[in-house]
Amino acid sequence: MEKKYIPISCDFYDEIELLALRKSTCKVIFRNVNEEEEMIEGVISNVFSKNKEEFLVMDGEMKIRLDRLVSINGMPLPDVC
């Protein structure tokens, strides 16, 4: 079962939206369901909210909940909102 969603920093969210708009190739590190870090490289194709949770979509396929992010392009996810 997934933990309760914790909103991320608004500034970091804005950075994610900019990367999606620019269609930049990104290196995304996130924690999977086993709490292990994974890395994926690709283009962020969408950022959206559903059921009070925020997600990004990589290359139109892989969906990552934003509070599972560790870093994007070496920028760590801030600890504060």
N, CA, C and O atoms as a Maestro MAE file, in Angstrom:
{
 s_m_m2io_version
 :::
 2.0.0
}

f_m_ct {
 s_m_title
 :::
 protein
 m_atom[324] {
  # First column is atom index #
  i_m_mmod_type
  r_m_x_coord
  r_m_y_coord
  r_m_z_coord
  i_m_residue_number
  s_m_chain_name
  s_m_pdb_residue_name
  s_m_pdb_atom_name
  i_m_atomic_number
  :::
  1 25 0.844 -1.185 0.000 1 A "MET " " N  " 7
  2 3 0.000 0.000 0.000 1 A "MET " " CA " 6
  3 2 0.888 1.248 0.000 1 A "MET " " C  " 6
  4 15 1.867 1.330 0.742 1 A "MET " " O  " 8
  5 25 0.532 2.200 -0.835 2 A "GLU " " N  " 7
  6 3 1.298 3.434 -0.979 2 A "GLU " " CA " 6
  7 2 1.058 4.340 0.227 2 A "GLU " " C  " 6
  8 15 -0.056 4.415 0.746 2 A "GLU " " O  " 8
  9 25 2.128 5.038 0.673 3 A "LYS " " N  " 7
  10 3 2.018 5.984 1.777 3 A "LYS " " CA " 6
  11 2 1.188 7.186 1.358 3 A "LYS " " C  " 6
  12 15 1.000 7.440 0.168 3 A "LYS " " O  " 8
  13 25 0.687 7.931 2.355 4 A "LYS " " N  " 7
  14 3 -0.077 9.140 2.091 4 A "LYS " " CA " 6
  15 2 0.810 10.136 1.340 4 A "LYS " " C  " 6
  16 15 1.988 10.295 1.660 4 A "LYS " " O  " 8
  17 25 0.234 10.802 0.343 5 A "TYR " " N  " 7
  18 3 0.981 11.757 -0.475 5 A "TYR " " CA " 6
  19 2 1.385 12.976 0.344 5 A "TYR " " C  " 6
  20 15 0.585 13.525 1.101 5 A "TYR " " O  " 8
  21 25 2.645 13.392 0.178 6 A "ILE " " N  " 7
  22 3 3.166 14.593 0.819 6 A "ILE " " CA " 6
  23 2 3.505 15.578 -0.302 6 A "ILE " " C  " 6
  24 15 4.396 15.297 -1.104 6 A "ILE " " O  " 8
  25 25 2.819 16.727 -0.381 7 A "PRO " " N  " 7
  26 3 3.078 17.674 -1.460 7 A "PRO " " CA " 6
  27 2 4.546 18.101 -1.493 7 A "PRO " " C  " 6
  28 15 5.196 18.228 -0.455 7 A "PRO " " O  " 8
  29 25 5.057 18.321 -2.718 8 A "ILE " " N  " 7
  30 3 6.440 18.755 -2.871 8 A "ILE " " CA " 6
  31 2 6.491 20.281 -2.905 8 A "ILE " " C  " 6
  32 15 5.458 20.947 -2.973 8 A "ILE " " O  " 8
  33 25 7.701 20.819 -2.856 9 A "SER " " N  " 7
  34 3 7.930 22.251 -2.936 9 A "SER " " CA " 6
  35 2 7.315 22.825 -4.208 9 A "SER " " C  " 6
  36 15 7.461 22.254 -5.289 9 A "SER " " O  " 8
  37 25 6.631 23.954 -4.075 10 A "CYS " " N  " 7
  38 3 6.025 24.605 -5.246 10 A "CYS " " CA " 6
  39 2 7.099 25.024 -6.247 10 A "CYS " " C  " 6
  40 15 6.878 24.941 -7.455 10 A "CYS " " O  " 8
  41 25 8.255 25.471 -5.763 11 A "ASP " " N  " 7
  42 3 9.345 25.863 -6.652 11 A "ASP " " CA " 6
  43 2 9.841 24.667 -7.462 11 A "ASP " " C  " 6
  44 15 10.113 24.793 -8.656 11 A "ASP " " O  " 8
  45 25 9.959 23.510 -6.814 12 A "PHE " " N  " 7
  46 3 10.418 22.308 -7.513 12 A "PHE " " CA " 6
  47 2 9.362 21.857 -8.530 12 A "PHE " " C  " 6
  48 15 9.699 21.414 -9.628 12 A "PHE " " O  " 8
  49 25 8.107 21.972 -8.163 13 A "TYR " " N  " 7
  50 3 7.016 21.647 -9.090 13 A "TYR " " CA " 6
  51 2 7.117 22.529 -10.333 13 A "TYR " " C  " 6
  52 15 6.963 22.053 -11.458 13 A "TYR " " O  " 8
  53 25 7.380 23.827 -10.115 14 A "ASP " " N  " 7
  54 3 7.528 24.750 -11.246 14 A "ASP " " CA " 6
  55 2 8.685 24.328 -12.151 14 A "ASP " " C  " 6
  56 15 8.574 24.413 -13.374 14 A "ASP " " O  " 8
  57 25 9.787 23.878 -11.565 15 A "GLU " " N  " 7
  58 3 10.940 23.404 -12.352 15 A "GLU " " CA " 6
  59 2 10.551 22.193 -13.207 15 A "GLU " " C  " 6
  60 15 10.949 22.087 -14.367 15 A "GLU " " O  " 8
  61 25 9.777 21.293 -12.623 16 A "ILE " " N  " 7
  62 3 9.330 20.103 -13.359 16 A "ILE " " CA " 6
  63 2 8.456 20.523 -14.539 16 A "ILE " " C  " 6
  64 15 8.599 19.993 -15.641 16 A "ILE " " O  " 8
  65 25 7.554 21.470 -14.310 17 A "GLU " " N  " 7
  66 3 6.699 21.947 -15.401 17 A "GLU " " CA " 6
  67 2 7.525 22.585 -16.521 17 A "GLU " " C  " 6
  68 15 7.230 22.379 -17.698 17 A "GLU " " O  " 8
  69 25 8.558 23.359 -16.163 18 A "LEU " " N  " 7
  70 3 9.430 23.963 -17.178 18 A "LEU " " CA " 6
  71 2 10.141 22.908 -18.008 18 A "LEU " " C  " 6
  72 15 10.233 23.022 -19.230 18 A "LEU " " O  " 8
  73 25 10.645 21.877 -17.334 19 A "LEU " " N  " 7
  74 3 11.323 20.792 -18.053 19 A "LEU " " CA " 6
  75 2 10.354 20.106 -19.018 19 A "LEU " " C  " 6
  76 15 10.732 19.746 -20.132 19 A "LEU " " O  " 8
  77 25 9.122 19.931 -18.590 20 A "ALA " " N  " 7
  78 3 8.117 19.297 -19.453 20 A "ALA " " CA " 6
  79 2 7.805 20.186 -20.657 20 A "ALA " " C  " 6
  80 15 7.693 19.694 -21.779 20 A "ALA " " O  " 8
  81 25 7.665 21.486 -20.428 21 A "LEU " " N  " 7
  82 3 7.369 22.411 -21.519 21 A "LEU " " CA " 6
  83 2 8.515 22.466 -22.536 21 A "LEU " " C  " 6
  84 15 8.283 22.565 -23.741 21 A "LEU " " O  " 8
  85 25 9.744 22.400 -22.038 22 A "ARG " " N  " 7
  86 3 10.911 22.466 -22.919 22 A "ARG " " CA " 6
  87 2 11.189 21.142 -23.627 22 A "ARG " " C  " 6
  88 15 11.988 21.077 -24.562 22 A "ARG " " O  " 8
  89 25 10.519 20.093 -23.164 23 A "LYS " " N  " 7
  90 3 10.738 18.746 -23.706 23 A "LYS " " CA " 6
  91 2 12.215 18.355 -23.616 23 A "LYS " " C  " 6
  92 15 12.778 17.742 -24.522 23 A "LYS " " O  " 8
  93 25 12.816 18.734 -22.488 24 A "SER " " N  " 7
  94 3 14.226 18.438 -22.231 24 A "SER " " CA " 6
  95 2 14.395 16.989 -21.782 24 A "SER " " C  " 6
  96 15 13.550 16.444 -21.073 24 A "SER " " O  " 8
  97 25 15.487 16.381 -22.202 25 A "THR " " N  " 7
  98 3 15.823 15.055 -21.690 25 A "THR " " CA " 6
  99 2 16.291 15.229 -20.245 25 A "THR " " C  " 6
  100 15 17.138 16.074 -19.956 25 A "THR " " O  " 8
  101 25 15.736 14.427 -19.350 26 A "CYS " " N  " 7
  102 3 16.012 14.549 -17.919 26 A "CYS " " CA " 6
  103 2 16.482 13.222 -17.353 26 A "CYS " " C  " 6
  104 15 16.087 12.149 -17.808 26 A "CYS " " O  " 8
  105 25 17.335 13.328 -16.349 27 A "LYS " " N  " 7
  106 3 17.744 12.167 -15.566 27 A "LYS " " CA " 6
  107 2 16.971 12.256 -14.245 27 A "LYS " " C  " 6
  108 15 17.215 13.142 -13.426 27 A "LYS " " O  " 8
  109 25 16.039 11.324 -14.057 28 A "VAL " " N  " 7
  110 3 15.159 11.337 -12.884 28 A "VAL " " CA " 6
  111 2 15.510 10.161 -11.974 28 A "VAL " " C  " 6
  112 15 15.534 9.009 -12.408 28 A "VAL " " O  " 8
  113 25 15.779 10.468 -10.713 29 A "ILE " " N  " 7
  114 3 16.011 9.432 -9.705 29 A "ILE " " CA " 6
  115 2 14.828 9.470 -8.742 29 A "ILE " " C  " 6
  116 15 14.448 10.529 -8.243 29 A "ILE " " O  " 8
  117 25 14.255 8.293 -8.492 30 A "PHE " " N  " 7
  118 3 13.073 8.199 -7.635 30 A "PHE " " CA " 6
  119 2 13.150 6.920 -6.803 30 A "PHE " " C  " 6
  120 15 13.937 6.019 -7.092 30 A "PHE " " O  " 8
  121 25 12.308 6.861 -5.755 31 A "ARG " " N  " 7
  122 3 12.200 5.660 -4.919 31 A "ARG " " CA " 6
  123 2 11.035 4.821 -5.429 31 A "ARG " " C  " 6
  124 15 9.919 5.315 -5.588 31 A "ARG " " O  " 8
  125 25 11.311 3.547 -5.682 32 A "ASN " " N  " 7
  126 3 10.250 2.656 -6.156 32 A "ASN " " CA " 6
  127 2 9.434 2.145 -4.970 32 A "ASN " " C  " 6
  128 15 9.668 2.568 -3.838 32 A "ASN " " O  " 8
  129 25 8.495 1.257 -5.207 33 A "VAL " " N  " 7
  130 3 7.622 0.743 -4.140 33 A "VAL " " CA " 6
  131 2 8.391 -0.021 -3.074 33 A "VAL " " C  " 6
  132 15 7.900 -0.184 -1.957 33 A "VAL " " O  " 8
  133 25 9.595 -0.493 -3.403 34 A "ASN " " N  " 7
  134 3 10.439 -1.193 -2.431 34 A "ASN " " CA " 6
  135 2 11.413 -0.249 -1.736 34 A "ASN " " C  " 6
  136 15 12.330 -0.689 -1.043 34 A "ASN " " O  " 8
  137 25 11.202 1.068 -1.930 35 A "GLU " " N  " 7
  138 3 12.050 2.117 -1.353 35 A "GLU " " CA " 6
  139 2 13.488 2.084 -1.887 35 A "GLU " " C  " 6
  140 15 14.395 2.633 -1.261 35 A "GLU " " O  " 8
  141 25 13.693 1.447 -3.033 36 A "GLU " " N  " 7
  142 3 15.000 1.422 -3.684 36 A "GLU " " CA " 6
  143 2 15.042 2.557 -4.694 36 A "GLU " " C  " 6
  144 15 14.039 2.870 -5.334 36 A "GLU " " O  " 8
  145 25 16.230 3.179 -4.832 37 A "GLU " " N  " 7
  146 3 16.365 4.244 -5.815 37 A "GLU " " CA " 6
  147 2 16.513 3.664 -7.213 37 A "GLU " " C  " 6
  148 15 17.259 2.711 -7.431 37 A "GLU " " O  " 8
  149 25 15.790 4.255 -8.153 38 A "GLU " " N  " 7
  150 3 15.864 3.878 -9.563 38 A "GLU " " CA " 6
  151 2 16.147 5.135 -10.355 38 A "GLU " " C  " 6
  152 15 15.821 6.237 -9.915 38 A "GLU " " O  " 8
  153 25 16.753 4.976 -11.523 39 A "MET " " N  " 7
  154 3 17.026 6.101 -12.406 39 A "MET " " CA " 6
  155 2 16.401 5.825 -13.760 39 A "MET " " C  " 6
  156 15 16.472 4.712 -14.281 39 A "MET " " O  " 8
  157 25 15.786 6.860 -14.322 40 A "ILE " " N  " 7
  158 3 15.239 6.776 -15.671 40 A "ILE " " CA " 6
  159 2 15.652 8.052 -16.388 40 A "ILE " " C  " 6
  160 15 15.669 9.131 -15.797 40 A "ILE " " O  " 8
  161 25 15.979 7.920 -17.647 41 A "GLU " " N  " 7
  162 3 16.339 9.081 -18.443 41 A "GLU " " CA " 6
  163 2 15.354 9.196 -19.594 41 A "GLU " " C  " 6
  164 15 15.080 8.217 -20.289 41 A "GLU " " O  " 8
  165 25 14.826 10.391 -19.789 42 A "GLY " " N  " 7
  166 3 13.864 10.602 -20.859 42 A "GLY " " CA " 6
  167 2 13.241 11.975 -20.761 42 A "GLY " " C  " 6
  168 15 13.740 12.845 -20.047 42 A "GLY " " O  " 8
  169 25 12.158 12.166 -21.473 43 A "VAL " " N  " 7
  170 3 11.457 13.445 -21.523 43 A "VAL " " CA " 6
  171 2 10.213 13.367 -20.642 43 A "VAL " " C  " 6
  172 15 9.457 12.398 -20.703 43 A "VAL " " O  " 8
  173 25 10.013 14.397 -19.825 44 A "ILE " " N  " 7
  174 3 8.787 14.492 -19.031 44 A "ILE " " CA " 6
  175 2 7.690 14.946 -19.985 44 A "ILE " " C  " 6
  176 15 7.729 16.065 -20.494 44 A "ILE " " O  " 8
  177 25 6.715 14.080 -20.225 45 A "SER " " N  " 7
  178 3 5.678 14.400 -21.200 45 A "SER " " CA " 6
  179 2 4.438 15.029 -20.577 45 A "SER " " C  " 6
  180 15 3.633 15.639 -21.280 45 A "SER " " O  " 8
  181 25 4.276 14.883 -19.241 46 A "ASN " " N  " 7
  182 3 3.083 15.432 -18.605 46 A "ASN " " CA " 6
  183 2 3.314 15.552 -17.106 46 A "ASN " " C  " 6
  184 15 4.071 14.778 -16.518 46 A "ASN " " O  " 8
  185 25 2.659 16.524 -16.499 47 A "VAL " " N  " 7
  186 3 2.607 16.688 -15.043 47 A "VAL " " CA " 6
  187 2 1.132 16.899 -14.719 47 A "VAL " " C  " 6
  188 15 0.479 17.757 -15.312 47 A "VAL " " O  " 8
  189 25 0.604 16.110 -13.770 48 A "PHE " " N  " 7
  190 3 -0.833 16.208 -13.494 48 A "PHE " " CA " 6
  191 2 -1.137 15.820 -12.054 48 A "PHE " " C  " 6
  192 15 -0.304 15.248 -11.350 48 A "PHE " " O  " 8
  193 25 -2.363 16.150 -11.638 49 A "SER " " N  " 7
  194 3 -2.872 15.780 -10.313 49 A "SER " " CA " 6
  195 2 -4.042 14.833 -10.481 49 A "SER " " C  " 6
  196 15 -4.842 14.957 -11.409 49 A "SER " " O  " 8
  197 25 -4.122 13.880 -9.559 50 A "LYS " " N  " 7
  198 3 -5.252 12.950 -9.531 50 A "LYS " " CA " 6
  199 2 -5.453 12.507 -8.092 50 A "LYS " " C  " 6
  200 15 -4.509 12.085 -7.425 50 A "LYS " " O  " 8
  201 25 -6.677 12.606 -7.623 51 A "ASN " " N  " 7
  202 3 -7.017 12.204 -6.253 51 A "ASN " " CA " 6
  203 2 -6.105 12.858 -5.221 51 A "ASN " " C  " 6
  204 15 -5.655 12.211 -4.275 51 A "ASN " " O  " 8
  205 25 -5.837 14.155 -5.414 52 A "LYS " " N  " 7
  206 3 -5.015 14.965 -4.498 52 A "LYS " " CA " 6
  207 2 -3.553 14.514 -4.449 52 A "LYS " " C  " 6
  208 15 -2.851 14.809 -3.481 52 A "LYS " " O  " 8
  209 25 -3.090 13.809 -5.472 53 A "GLU " " N  " 7
  210 3 -1.691 13.413 -5.608 53 A "GLU " " CA " 6
  211 2 -1.174 13.978 -6.927 53 A "GLU " " C  " 6
  212 15 -1.931 14.125 -7.886 53 A "GLU " " O  " 8
  213 25 0.129 14.297 -6.970 54 A "GLU " " N  " 7
  214 3 0.729 14.863 -8.173 54 A "GLU " " CA " 6
  215 2 1.686 13.845 -8.786 54 A "GLU " " C  " 6
  216 15 2.375 13.109 -8.080 54 A "GLU " " O  " 8
  217 25 1.711 13.823 -10.129 55 A "PHE " " N  " 7
  218 3 2.515 12.843 -10.853 55 A "PHE " " CA " 6
  219 2 3.231 13.505 -12.017 55 A "PHE " " C  " 6
  220 15 2.826 14.564 -12.497 55 A "PHE " " O  " 8
  221 25 4.304 12.859 -12.462 56 A "LEU " " N  " 7
  222 3 4.878 13.198 -13.756 56 A "LEU " " CA " 6
  223 2 4.874 11.930 -14.590 56 A "LEU " " C  " 6
  224 15 4.901 10.817 -14.065 56 A "LEU " " O  " 8
  225 25 4.840 12.124 -15.901 57 A "VAL " " N  " 7
  226 3 4.853 11.003 -16.834 57 A "VAL " " CA " 6
  227 2 6.095 11.148 -17.695 57 A "VAL " " C  " 6
  228 15 6.334 12.205 -18.279 57 A "VAL " " O  " 8
  229 25 6.887 10.084 -17.773 58 A "MET " " N  " 7
  230 3 8.101 10.083 -18.582 58 A "MET " " CA " 6
  231 2 7.808 9.412 -19.914 58 A "MET " " C  " 6
  232 15 7.287 8.298 -19.962 58 A "MET " " O  " 8
  233 25 8.152 10.112 -21.001 59 A "ASP " " N  " 7
  234 3 8.013 9.576 -22.360 59 A "ASP " " CA " 6
  235 2 6.637 8.972 -22.625 59 A "ASP " " C  " 6
  236 15 6.513 8.023 -23.400 59 A "ASP " " O  " 8
  237 25 5.599 9.520 -21.982 60 A "GLY " " N  " 7
  238 3 4.244 9.082 -22.237 60 A "GLY " " CA " 6
  239 2 3.854 7.755 -21.623 60 A "GLY " " C  " 6
  240 15 2.742 7.279 -21.853 60 A "GLY " " O  " 8
  241 25 4.743 7.139 -20.842 61 A "GLU " " N  " 7
  242 3 4.449 5.813 -20.305 61 A "GLU " " CA " 6
  243 2 4.585 5.714 -18.789 61 A "GLU " " C  " 6
  244 15 3.605 5.438 -18.097 61 A "GLU " " O  " 8
  245 25 5.786 5.935 -18.272 62 A "MET " " N  " 7
  246 3 6.054 5.694 -16.859 62 A "MET " " CA " 6
  247 2 5.545 6.846 -16.002 62 A "MET " " C  " 6
  248 15 5.930 7.996 -16.214 62 A "MET " " O  " 8
  249 25 4.676 6.542 -15.030 63 A "LYS " " N  " 7
  250 3 4.092 7.526 -14.132 63 A "LYS " " CA " 6
  251 2 4.819 7.451 -12.790 63 A "LYS " " C  " 6
  252 15 4.967 6.371 -12.218 63 A "LYS " " O  " 8
  253 25 5.279 8.617 -12.284 64 A "ILE " " N  " 7
  254 3 6.003 8.685 -11.015 64 A "ILE " " CA " 6
  255 2 5.311 9.711 -10.126 64 A "ILE " " C  " 6
  256 15 5.116 10.861 -10.522 64 A "ILE " " O  " 8
  257 25 4.946 9.287 -8.930 65 A "ARG " " N  " 7
  258 3 4.340 10.215 -7.972 65 A "ARG " " CA " 6
  259 2 5.427 11.178 -7.491 65 A "ARG " " C  " 6
  260 15 6.528 10.747 -7.151 65 A "ARG " " O  " 8
  261 25 5.128 12.470 -7.461 66 A "LEU " " N  " 7
  262 3 6.156 13.468 -7.217 66 A "LEU " " CA " 6
  263 2 6.840 13.361 -5.860 66 A "LEU " " C  " 6
  264 15 8.014 13.714 -5.748 66 A "LEU " " O  " 8
  265 25 6.155 12.889 -4.836 67 A "ASP " " N  " 7
  266 3 6.830 12.764 -3.540 67 A "ASP " " CA " 6
  267 2 7.751 11.542 -3.480 67 A "ASP " " C  " 6
  268 15 8.384 11.301 -2.452 67 A "ASP " " O  " 8
  269 25 7.834 10.774 -4.562 68 A "ARG " " N  " 7
  270 3 8.765 9.645 -4.654 68 A "ARG " " CA " 6
  271 2 10.086 10.069 -5.305 68 A "ARG " " C  " 6
  272 15 11.040 9.292 -5.348 68 A "ARG " " O  " 8
  273 25 10.137 11.320 -5.814 69 A "LEU " " N  " 7
  274 3 11.343 11.814 -6.465 69 A "LEU " " CA " 6
  275 2 12.478 11.993 -5.472 69 A "LEU " " C  " 6
  276 15 12.262 12.363 -4.318 69 A "LEU " " O  " 8
  277 25 13.684 11.726 -5.937 70 A "VAL " " N  " 7
  278 3 14.904 12.007 -5.175 70 A "VAL " " CA " 6
  279 2 15.578 13.222 -5.805 70 A "VAL " " C  " 6
  280 15 15.963 14.156 -5.100 70 A "VAL " " O  " 8
  281 25 15.724 13.212 -7.137 71 A "SER " " N  " 7
  282 3 16.316 14.345 -7.843 71 A "SER " " CA " 6
  283 2 15.943 14.298 -9.322 71 A "SER " " C  " 6
  284 15 15.550 13.261 -9.858 71 A "SER " " O  " 8
  285 25 16.082 15.455 -9.958 72 A "ILE " " N  " 7
  286 3 15.936 15.571 -11.410 72 A "ILE " " CA " 6
  287 2 17.138 16.370 -11.903 72 A "ILE " " C  " 6
  288 15 17.384 17.488 -11.449 72 A "ILE " " O  " 8
  289 25 17.876 15.787 -12.829 73 A "ASN " " N  " 7
  290 3 19.077 16.428 -13.383 73 A "ASN " " CA " 6
  291 2 20.037 16.885 -12.285 73 A "ASN " " C  " 6
  292 15 20.664 17.939 -12.397 73 A "ASN " " O  " 8
  293 25 20.144 16.095 -11.239 74 A "GLY " " N  " 7
  294 3 21.052 16.405 -10.139 74 A "GLY " " CA " 6
  295 2 20.502 17.371 -9.114 74 A "GLY " " C  " 6
  296 15 21.140 17.595 -8.085 74 A "GLY " " O  " 8
  297 25 19.317 17.963 -9.365 75 A "MET " " N  " 7
  298 3 18.687 18.860 -8.386 75 A "MET " " CA " 6
  299 2 17.896 18.016 -7.401 75 A "MET " " C  " 6
  300 15 16.915 17.376 -7.782 75 A "MET " " O  " 8
  301 25 18.313 18.008 -6.132 76 A "PRO " " N  " 7
  302 3 17.583 17.183 -5.161 76 A "PRO " " CA " 6
  303 2 16.221 17.785 -4.830 76 A "PRO " " C  " 6
  304 15 16.039 19.002 -4.852 76 A "PRO " " O  " 8
  305 25 15.284 16.919 -4.527 77 A "LEU " " N  " 7
  306 3 13.961 17.350 -4.084 77 A "LEU " " CA " 6
  307 2 14.111 18.005 -2.720 77 A "LEU " " C  " 6
  308 15 14.611 17.368 -1.793 77 A "LEU " " O  " 8
  309 25 13.688 19.278 -2.565 78 A "PRO " " N  " 7
  310 3 13.800 19.944 -1.262 78 A "PRO " " CA " 6
  311 2 12.961 19.239 -0.203 78 A "PRO " " C  " 6
  312 15 11.943 18.619 -0.510 78 A "PRO " " O  " 8
  313 25 13.404 19.343 1.047 79 A "ASP " " N  " 7
  314 3 12.691 18.716 2.158 79 A "ASP " " CA " 6
  315 2 11.476 19.508 2.602 79 A "ASP " " C  " 6
  316 15 10.621 18.983 3.316 79 A "ASP " " O  " 8
  317 25 11.389 20.757 2.192 80 A "VAL " " N  " 7
  318 3 10.288 21.603 2.649 80 A "VAL " " CA " 6
  319 2 9.414 22.036 1.496 80 A "VAL " " C  " 6
  320 15 9.879 22.144 0.361 80 A "VAL " " O  " 8
  321 25 8.148 22.284 1.781 81 A "CYS " " N  " 7
  322 3 7.199 22.740 0.759 81 A "CYS " " CA " 6
  323 2 7.223 24.246 0.667 81 A "CYS " " C  " 6
  324 15 6.493 24.827 -0.136 81 A "CYS " " O  " 8
  :::
 }
 m_bond[323] {
  # First column is bond index #
  i_m_from
  i_m_to
  i_m_order
  :::
  1 1 2 1
  2 2 3 1
  3 3 4 2
  4 3 5 1
  5 5 6 1
  6 6 7 1
  7 7 8 2
  8 7 9 1
  9 9 10 1
  10 10 11 1
  11 11 12 2
  12 11 13 1
  13 13 14 1
  14 14 15 1
  15 15 16 2
  16 15 17 1
  17 17 18 1
  18 18 19 1
  19 19 20 2
  20 19 21 1
  21 21 22 1
  22 22 23 1
  23 23 24 2
  24 23 25 1
  25 25 26 1
  26 26 27 1
  27 27 28 2
  28 27 29 1
  29 29 30 1
  30 30 31 1
  31 31 32 2
  32 31 33 1
  33 33 34 1
  34 34 35 1
  35 35 36 2
  36 35 37 1
  37 37 38 1
  38 38 39 1
  39 39 40 2
  40 39 41 1
  41 41 42 1
  42 42 43 1
  43 43 44 2
  44 43 45 1
  45 45 46 1
  46 46 47 1
  47 47 48 2
  48 47 49 1
  49 49 50 1
  50 50 51 1
  51 51 52 2
  52 51 53 1
  53 53 54 1
  54 54 55 1
  55 55 56 2
  56 55 57 1
  57 57 58 1
  58 58 59 1
  59 59 60 2
  60 59 61 1
  61 61 62 1
  62 62 63 1
  63 63 64 2
  64 63 65 1
  65 65 66 1
  66 66 67 1
  67 67 68 2
  68 67 69 1
  69 69 70 1
  70 70 71 1
  71 71 72 2
  72 71 73 1
  73 73 74 1
  74 74 75 1
  75 75 76 2
  76 75 77 1
  77 77 78 1
  78 78 79 1
  79 79 80 2
  80 79 81 1
  81 81 82 1
  82 82 83 1
  83 83 84 2
  84 83 85 1
  85 85 86 1
  86 86 87 1
  87 87 88 2
  88 87 89 1
  89 89 90 1
  90 90 91 1
  91 91 92 2
  92 91 93 1
  93 93 94 1
  94 94 95 1
  95 95 96 2
  96 95 97 1
  97 97 98 1
  98 98 99 1
  99 99 100 2
  100 99 101 1
  101 101 102 1
  102 102 103 1
  103 103 104 2
  104 103 105 1
  105 105 106 1
  106 106 107 1
  107 107 108 2
  108 107 109 1
  109 109 110 1
  110 110 111 1
  111 111 112 2
  112 111 113 1
  113 113 114 1
  114 114 115 1
  115 115 116 2
  116 115 117 1
  117 117 118 1
  118 118 119 1
  119 119 120 2
  120 119 121 1
  121 121 122 1
  122 122 123 1
  123 123 124 2
  124 123 125 1
  125 125 126 1
  126 126 127 1
  127 127 128 2
  128 127 129 1
  129 129 130 1
  130 130 131 1
  131 131 132 2
  132 131 133 1
  133 133 134 1
  134 134 135 1
  135 135 136 2
  136 135 137 1
  137 137 138 1
  138 138 139 1
  139 139 140 2
  140 139 141 1
  141 141 142 1
  142 142 143 1
  143 143 144 2
  144 143 145 1
  145 145 146 1
  146 146 147 1
  147 147 148 2
  148 147 149 1
  149 149 150 1
  150 150 151 1
  151 151 152 2
  152 151 153 1
  153 153 154 1
  154 154 155 1
  155 155 156 2
  156 155 157 1
  157 157 158 1
  158 158 159 1
  159 159 160 2
  160 159 161 1
  161 161 162 1
  162 162 163 1
  163 163 164 2
  164 163 165 1
  165 165 166 1
  166 166 167 1
  167 167 168 2
  168 167 169 1
  169 169 170 1
  170 170 171 1
  171 171 172 2
  172 171 173 1
  173 173 174 1
  174 174 175 1
  175 175 176 2
  176 175 177 1
  177 177 178 1
  178 178 179 1
  179 179 180 2
  180 179 181 1
  181 181 182 1
  182 182 183 1
  183 183 184 2
  184 183 185 1
  185 185 186 1
  186 186 187 1
  187 187 188 2
  188 187 189 1
  189 189 190 1
  190 190 191 1
  191 191 192 2
  192 191 193 1
  193 193 194 1
  194 194 195 1
  195 195 196 2
  196 195 197 1
  197 197 198 1
  198 198 199 1
  199 199 200 2
  200 199 201 1
  201 201 202 1
  202 202 203 1
  203 203 204 2
  204 203 205 1
  205 205 206 1
  206 206 207 1
  207 207 208 2
  208 207 209 1
  209 209 210 1
  210 210 211 1
  211 211 212 2
  212 211 213 1
  213 213 214 1
  214 214 215 1
  215 215 216 2
  216 215 217 1
  217 217 218 1
  218 218 219 1
  219 219 220 2
  220 219 221 1
  221 221 222 1
  222 222 223 1
  223 223 224 2
  224 223 225 1
  225 225 226 1
  226 226 227 1
  227 227 228 2
  228 227 229 1
  229 229 230 1
  230 230 231 1
  231 231 232 2
  232 231 233 1
  233 233 234 1
  234 234 235 1
  235 235 236 2
  236 235 237 1
  237 237 238 1
  238 238 239 1
  239 239 240 2
  240 239 241 1
  241 241 242 1
  242 242 243 1
  243 243 244 2
  244 243 245 1
  245 245 246 1
  246 246 247 1
  247 247 248 2
  248 247 249 1
  249 249 250 1
  250 250 251 1
  251 251 252 2
  252 251 253 1
  253 253 254 1
  254 254 255 1
  255 255 256 2
  256 255 257 1
  257 257 258 1
  258 258 259 1
  259 259 260 2
  260 259 261 1
  261 261 262 1
  262 262 263 1
  263 263 264 2
  264 263 265 1
  265 265 266 1
  266 266 267 1
  267 267 268 2
  268 267 269 1
  269 269 270 1
  270 270 271 1
  271 271 272 2
  272 271 273 1
  273 273 274 1
  274 274 275 1
  275 275 276 2
  276 275 277 1
  277 277 278 1
  278 278 279 1
  279 279 280 2
  280 279 281 1
  281 281 282 1
  282 282 283 1
  283 283 284 2
  284 283 285 1
  285 285 286 1
  286 286 287 1
  287 287 288 2
  288 287 289 1
  289 289 290 1
  290 290 291 1
  291 291 292 2
  292 291 293 1
  293 293 294 1
  294 294 295 1
  295 295 296 2
  296 295 297 1
  297 297 298 1
  298 298 299 1
  299 299 300 2
  300 299 301 1
  301 301 302 1
  302 302 303 1
  303 303 304 2
  304 303 305 1
  305 305 306 1
  306 306 307 1
  307 307 308 2
  308 307 309 1
  309 309 310 1
  310 310 311 1
  311 311 312 2
  312 311 313 1
  313 313 314 1
  314 314 315 1
  315 315 316 2
  316 315 317 1
  317 317 318 1
  318 318 319 1
  319 319 320 2
  320 319 321 1
  321 321 322 1
  322 322 323 1
  323 323 324 2
  :::
 }
}
